Amino acid sequence: MVGSSADGARTPLAIIERIISMTTASSDDADFRNRVQGISLMCFAGICFIGMDTTVKYLTQTYPVTQVMWARFAFHALWMLVLFGPRYRTTLLRTNRFGLQMARSLLMFCATAFMFTALKYIPLAEATAIGFANPIIVTVLSVPILAEKVGGRRWVAVVIGFLGVLMVLRPGLGIMHWAAFLPLGMATCYAMYQILTRMLAGTDSAVTSLFYTALVGTCITSFGAPFNWTPP
């Protein structure tokens, strides 16, 4: 038990919670802990996305984008079935808002197609920097769609972030690769995907939403991947 406690104290979530609690008096507040957990999970998700994008950049130099996309969604679906299938069974497909789930899944498919294609043609750092427009778009859309309040400091951050994206794109200056606009498409689609995820959170389980994302992506890519396949 001592060993497991020590291991738990070194987890990313525990470390982030400890750091924030040192500068905040309300560390015992339930709402505060929920926020810390959400921030920590977002940071971990960001690390996972970086790993995926780096792998995609490497793979698309050898394999077609459609094949890489198929692998991304197919193995996502496979892991969902292995990890959650025995427990949830048919409830994996049980949703109260089927149309919204389909729209959300299609947005993830489009975001993936935009980003994977961009990574084939432009540097990873440039694609990632342009993709930082995503939180800007999410913040802007959260006001009219989710009726969330955005303070003055956040609007200032949005403006600064937008200027940063423009600095990377450098519109009107020199020759810019057409694929540089694809991460903007990814950022827009992924922003809408996040908005719909927020809307579905109150009606459908996270597992159901994740499974629909994997299932729809697998079905779409399965139509195109066999016609443009390179044996691994």
C-alpha positions in Angstrom: 0.0 0.0 0.0 2.9 2.4 0.7 4.3 1.8 -2.7 0.9 2.4 -4.4 0.5 5.6 -2.5 3.9 6.8 -3.5 3.1 6.0 -7.1 -0.2 7.8 -6.9 1.5 10.9 -5.6 3.6 11.0 -8.8 0.7 10.9 -11.2 0.3 14.0 -13.5 -3.1 14.7 -11.9 -1.7 14.6 -8.4 1.2 16.8 -9.2 -1.0 19.4 -10.9 -3.4 19.4 -8.0 -0.6 19.9 -5.5 0.9 22.8 -7.5 -2.4 24.6 -7.8 -3.4 24.0 -4.2 -0.2 25.8 -3.1 -1.5 29.0 -4.7 -5.2 28.7 -4.1 -7.0 28.8 -0.7 -10.1 26.9 -1.8 -8.3 23.6 -2.4 -11.0 21.6 -0.5 -13.8 23.0 -2.5 -15.5 20.4 -4.7 -15.9 22.8 -7.6 -12.2 23.7 -7.5 -11.2 20.0 -7.5 -13.5 19.4 -10.5 -11.9 22.3 -12.4 -8.4 20.9 -11.6 -9.4 17.5 -12.8 -10.8 18.9 -16.0 -7.7 21.0 -16.6 -5.5 18.0 -15.9 -7.4 15.8 -18.3 -7.2 18.4 -21.0 -3.4 18.7 -20.6 -3.1 14.9 -20.8 -5.3 14.9 -23.9 -3.1 17.5 -25.4 0.0 15.3 -24.9 -1.9 12.4 -26.6 -2.8 14.6 -29.6 0.9 15.7 -29.9 1.9 12.1 -30.0 -0.7 11.2 -32.6 0.2 14.2 -34.8 3.9 13.3 -34.7 3.1 9.7 -35.6 0.8 10.8 -38.4 3.5 13.2 -39.8 5.9 10.2 -40.0 3.4 7.7 -41.4 1.9 10.0 -44.1 5.4 10.2 -45.7 5.0 6.5 -46.7 1.3 5.7 -46.5 -1.8 7.3 -48.0 -3.8 9.7 -45.8 -6.9 7.6 -46.1 -5.1 4.5 -44.9 -3.7 6.4 -41.9 -7.1 7.8 -41.1 -8.7 4.3 -41.3 -6.1 3.0 -38.8 -6.8 5.9 -36.5 -10.6 5.2 -36.4 -10.5 1.4 -36.8 -8.2 0.8 -33.8 -10.1 3.4 -31.8 -13.3 1.4 -32.4 -11.5 -1.9 -31.6 -10.2 -0.6 -28.3 -13.7 0.7 -27.4 -15.1 -2.8 -28.1 -12.4 -4.5 -26.1 -12.4 -2.2 -23.1 -16.1 -1.3 -22.9 -18.0 -3.8 -25.0 -18.2 -6.5 -22.3 -19.6 -4.1 -19.8 -21.9 -1.8 -21.9 -22.8 -4.1 -24.8 -25.6 -2.6 -26.8 -25.8 0.4 -24.6 -22.7 1.7 -26.4 -25.1 2.7 -29.2 -27.9 4.0 -27.0 -28.3 7.7 -27.5 -31.0 10.2 -26.8 -29.8 12.6 -29.6 -28.8 10.5 -32.6 -28.7 13.4 -35.0 -26.4 15.3 -32.8 -24.1 12.3 -32.3 -23.9 11.8 -36.1 -23.1 15.5 -36.6 -20.4 15.4 -33.9 -18.8 12.3 -35.4 -18.8 13.8 -38.9 -17.1 16.9 -37.5 -14.4 14.8 -36.0 -13.9 12.9 -39.3 -13.6 16.2 -41.2 -11.2 17.7 -38.5 -9.1 14.5 -38.8 -9.0 14.6 -42.6 -8.0 18.3 -42.6 -5.2 17.8 -40.1 -3.8 14.5 -41.4 -3.7 16.0 -45.0 -2.0 19.1 -43.7 0.7 17.1 -41.9 1.6 15.4 -45.1 2.5 18.7 -46.8 3.6 21.2 -44.1 5.9 21.0 -41.0 4.4 19.7 -37.8 5.2 22.8 -35.9 3.5 25.1 -38.4 0.4 22.9 -38.6 0.1 22.8 -34.8 0.6 26.5 -34.4 -2.2 27.3 -36.9 -4.3 24.7 -35.2 -4.1 26.9 -32.0 -7.0 28.8 -33.6 -9.2 26.1 -32.2 -9.6 27.5 -28.6 -10.2 30.9 -30.1 -13.1 29.6 -32.2 -14.4 27.6 -29.2 -14.4 30.7 -27.0 -16.2 32.8 -29.7 -18.9 30.1 -30.3 -19.5 29.3 -26.7 -21.2 32.7 -26.2 -24.1 32.4 -28.8 -24.4 28.6 -28.7 -23.9 27.6 -25.1 -24.7 31.0 -23.6 -21.5 31.0 -21.6 -20.0 34.1 -20.2 -16.5 35.2 -21.3 -14.7 37.8 -19.3 -12.6 40.7 -20.6 -9.3 38.9 -19.9 -10.4 35.9 -22.0 -11.4 38.2 -24.9 -7.9 39.8 -24.7 -6.4 36.3 -24.9 -8.6 35.5 -27.9 -7.4 38.6 -29.8 -3.7 37.9 -28.9 -4.1 34.2 -30.0 -5.7 35.4 -33.3 -2.8 37.7 -34.0 -0.5 34.8 -33.3 -2.2 32.6 -35.9 -1.9 35.5 -38.4 1.8 35.7 -37.7 2.2 32.1 -38.6 0.0 32.3 -41.7 1.6 35.6 -42.8 -1.2 36.3 -45.4 0.0 38.4 -48.3 3.6 37.9 -47.5 5.6 35.6 -49.8 4.4 32.2 -51.1 2.2 30.2 -48.7 1.5 26.5 -49.2 -2.2 25.8 -49.8 -2.1 23.1 -47.1 -1.5 25.8 -44.5 -5.3 26.6 -44.6 -6.2 23.0 -43.7 -5.4 23.3 -40.0 -7.8 26.3 -39.9 -10.5 23.9 -41.3 -9.5 21.4 -38.6 -9.7 24.1 -35.9 -13.2 25.1 -37.0 -14.5 21.6 -37.2 -12.9 20.6 -33.9 -14.4 23.7 -32.3 -17.9 22.7 -33.4 -17.1 19.1 -32.3 -16.2 20.4 -28.8 -19.4 22.5 -28.6 -21.6 19.5 -29.6 -19.7 17.3 -27.1 -20.6 19.9 -24.4 -24.2 19.8 -25.5 -24.3 15.9 -25.4 -22.6 15.6 -22.0 -25.9 16.1 -20.2 -27.8 13.4 -22.1 -25.4 10.7 -23.4 -22.5 9.0 -21.6 -18.9 9.9 -22.7 -18.4 6.2 -23.7 -21.3 6.4 -26.1 -20.1 9.6 -27.7 -16.6 8.2 -28.1 -17.9 5.0 -29.6 -20.0 6.9 -32.2 -16.9 8.9 -33.2 -14.9 5.7 -33.8 -17.8 3.9 -35.5 -18.7 6.7 -38.0 -15.0 7.4 -38.8 -14.3 3.7 -39.4 -17.3 3.2 -41.7 -16.4 6.3 -43.8 -12.7 5.5 -44.2 -13.4 1.8 -44.9 -15.0 2.8 -48.2 -11.9 4.7 -49.4 -8.9 3.0 -47.8 -9.0 -0.3 -49.8 -8.7 1.6 -53.1 -5.6 3.4 -52.0 -3.7 0.9 -49.8 0.0 0.4 -49.3 0.9 -2.8 -47.5 2.7 -2.1 -44.2 
